[in-house]
Amino acid sequence: MNDKQPELSKQELSQKVGERIKSIRSGLGISQAELARRCNKDSQHIELIENGKVTATIYTLYIVARALGVTLDELLKLD
């Protein structure tokens, strides 16, 4: 078992992932409403994810990545 603390807290990671989603979405010129439609999600849910207010499941991140036309690896590239 590893006693090291993670570099990011759960909240910080959620915020970084949300920022990454927003950056990709904005770069593609897609609205939150359009992304939500493509993901079959409520636009408020997409807003909460982008603002780091909720922690998205890995499956939701997979759906978002596909809707944005990127791989899950690309979506989670946080550097």
C-alpha positions as MATLAB code, in Angstrom:
seq = 'MNDKQPELSKQELSQKVGERIKSIRSGLGISQAELARRCNKDSQHIELIENGKVTATIYTLYIVARALGVTLDELLKLD';
ca = [
       0.000    0.000    0.000;
       1.286    3.467   -0.888;
       1.350    5.974    1.992;
       1.882    8.970   -0.310;
      -0.903   11.495   -0.502;
      -2.316   12.172   -3.973;
      -1.042   15.305   -5.665;
      -4.576   16.624   -6.176;
      -7.577   16.449   -3.916;
     -10.814   15.046   -5.310;
     -12.186   18.594   -5.608;
      -9.061   19.880   -7.365;
      -9.142   16.985   -9.811;
     -12.833   17.580  -10.550;
     -12.091   21.245  -11.208;
      -9.184   20.470  -13.533;
     -11.199   17.919  -15.495;
     -14.077   20.373  -15.747;
     -11.755   23.100  -16.999;
     -10.371   20.694  -19.595;
     -13.858   19.796  -20.829;
     -14.805   23.472  -21.048;
     -11.596   24.307  -22.911;
     -12.104   21.576  -25.499;
     -15.809   22.388  -25.869;
     -15.166   26.108  -26.277;
     -12.382   25.450  -28.765;
     -14.826   23.477  -30.877;
     -17.446   26.222  -30.653;
     -19.947   23.931  -28.951;
     -22.375   25.258  -26.333;
     -23.022   23.487  -23.050;
     -26.543   22.782  -24.300;
     -25.208   21.138  -27.466;
     -22.703   19.050  -25.511;
     -25.471   17.999  -23.135;
     -27.654   16.990  -26.099;
     -24.814   14.935  -27.598;
     -24.266   13.214  -24.243;
     -27.966   12.729  -23.515;
     -27.444   14.683  -20.289;
     -29.098   17.738  -18.783;
     -27.225   20.968  -19.594;
     -27.149   21.792  -15.878;
     -25.244   18.556  -15.279;
     -22.637   19.560  -17.886;
     -22.358   22.957  -16.197;
     -21.781   21.307  -12.809;
     -19.088   19.046  -14.281;
     -17.339   21.952  -16.011;
     -17.374   23.976  -12.801;
     -16.003   21.090  -10.747;
     -19.114   20.981   -8.579;
     -19.680   17.263   -9.167;
     -17.308   14.389   -9.756;
     -18.232   12.730  -13.031;
     -18.096    8.966  -13.299;
     -15.582    7.421  -15.655;
     -18.484    6.399  -17.904;
     -19.784    9.981  -18.069;
     -16.280   11.194  -18.923;
     -16.126    8.555  -21.660;
     -19.450    9.789  -23.101;
     -18.288   13.418  -22.919;
     -15.001   12.569  -24.621;
     -16.809   10.809  -27.471;
     -19.233   13.734  -27.810;
     -16.247   16.088  -28.105;
     -14.487   13.832  -30.615;
     -11.496   13.136  -28.373;
     -10.211   10.061  -26.584;
     -10.577    9.641  -22.846;
      -6.778    9.983  -22.646;
      -6.949   13.359  -24.399;
      -9.795   14.504  -22.171;
      -7.850   13.637  -19.020;
      -4.577   15.247  -20.130;
      -4.408   17.873  -17.413;
      -0.934   19.373  -17.900;
];
